[in-house]
Each structure stands twice: as structure tokens, then as C-alpha cells.
Amino acid sequence: MTAPTRMPRAVPQTGMSTTDQYRQTIEHLAVERLHDLSATELQRINATLAMIPSDVGSVLDVGCGDGRLLGRLPTRIRGVGIDYSYHACGGLTGRVLCASSEHLPFPDESFDLVLCCEVLEHLPDKMFRRTLAELDRVSRQYILLSVPYKENLRLGLTRCQNCGTVFHIWGHVRRFTNAALHRIVHGFEATSTRYVGKREPYCLGLVSSINQACGGRWAGWDRTTICPHCGNTSFRPTPRNFVTIACGLIDLLTSRVVPVSRRHWILTLYRRHGSPRK
């Protein structure tokens, strides 16, 4: 199985396992993101719902979070949610389970469609591979995936001012293209694809590296950002200096010259080989 492009820089080893670091990150994310919906996020949710085929009667939402998509499923569909976060599941009612995506507590082919949105880019390697196998196992006909599209992971890197760990501000650890997404889904064929949202302006990788290494300029953060090493959630802005000003001017000029497609997320529906076409 070929994995999508990995992070350009690794998180230092700590006393916690990678799985524990992931747990810490998603618990913080669940608390801070609760019911915080932007217009772009709603656009992605609506686009996802529109891709569900008419013959689907049951859906498993893997990584359902605060239920923002699960609660908007058509009434004709029996929806079940599962999430690794205790905080996320604790705020939901109905058919919701707290469990790992790498060990889905359901028999084979339990659901017409398995939905996995904004999850795969966060998963540690072993959990990533096992999750893909589980999505395949419990799906009867379809898998619907949503991930960031051609994300420049370097632009999302920040440095913890408490312990010095370099990490992605949203906990992303891999980058997806169309080809990379298709390579990880076996036994299924892509039937439809949509793109939603705007991508960040183009920036030269060398300029970003210089800005980070020499200017101390890292990605901004929000309340969902947490250091996976020490758990720090307080960050101070980097003072401007000659390097950051020069790199900022280069980035501004580059973004004006190099066009970027207006795509932030890619949503792809896969149908199991041999399933009847509707």
C-alpha cells in the first residue's frame, strides 16, 4: 500500500506513544471545535451530503466529531457515528460509539456507505493503514472520503515556544493528491469527485524554509492548536525582522504571478467492484 506524501519534518520522540499524542490532539480539537461552523465548512458538508447515492439506506460516519454531518443526513438514511474522542461522543445522542477507526465494532459489510471526512490526514501510520482496511471491511457498496487537497504541509508547520517541537498546527501528517487517494482505496472504483473551498496562495518551498529557519516565522495558530510533545496551547507571535519582511515580500510577489486552483478539499465517492450501478 502506498501512502500519500508525508510531513516534511518529523515530530520528536517523547515519552508518549504516537497513538497517545494523537489522542491528546483530537481531544483538544473536539473541545475547541464544538459546533464552530464556518461558511466554508458548511459548503463542504453540503457537498458531501450531495454525493451520497440515492440507493444508500445506511451510513457509518467514521470520525463523526460533533455530529455536524451525521445530524444532517436525510431522514431516509440510518446513520451511525463513531469517533475516537471521548469529548466528541459525550456531546452526542443517538447511534454514536466511542471507538478507534482501526477497530470498527461492526460485522463485515454492515453499511451501504462508509463516510470518512477530514480524518485520514491526521492518523499515525499504523492507524492509517488499519483504518483503510476497516473502511473496506464494513462497507457494503460505497466509501466516501474527504481530505485536504494538495495541501502544502510546510506552510502549516509551527514551533512550540515551550519545548521547541515542530508540528502541524492542525495535526496533519500527510498530503493527498488524486493519485495518492486512489492508491489507498483497493477493491473500489472512483465514481465521482468534487472540490470545495479555496487553497492558500502559492509559496516557494525554499522561501518558507528560510523564513522558518532564519526568520523564526512559523504558521499562525488558533485555539485548536496543541503541541503533541508537551501539550502547550499558548503561542506568541514572532516579532518581524529583516528575514521575515523579505520572505513576505517574495511570497506576495510569487502569489501574484503563480496561479493556484481554487481547491481546498477533495471529496471522492468510491463504489465496490461488482456492485450494481444505480
GIVEN-V814886 format. One record per run of one state. SS is the DSSP state (~ for helix, > for strand, _ for the rest). FROM is the first residue (numbers start at 1). TO is the last residue. If there is no record, write none. Layout:
# GIVEN-V814886
SS_FROM_TO + SS_FROM_TO
This chain:
# GIVEN-V814886
__1_4 + >_5_6 + __7_17 + ~_18_32 + __33_38 + ~_39_50 + __51_57 + >_58_62 + __63_69 + ~_70_72 + __73_77 + >_78_83 + __84_85 + ~_86_90 + __91_95 + >_96_98 + __99_110 + >_111_117 + __118_119 + ~_120_122 + __123_124 + ~_125_138 + >_139_148 + __149_152 + ~_153_156 + >_157_159 + __160_165 + >_166_168 + __169_173 + >_174_175 + __176_177 + ~_178_183 + __184_187 + >_188_196 + __197_204 + ~_205_213 + __214_241 + ~_242_257 + __258_264 + >_265_272 + __273_278
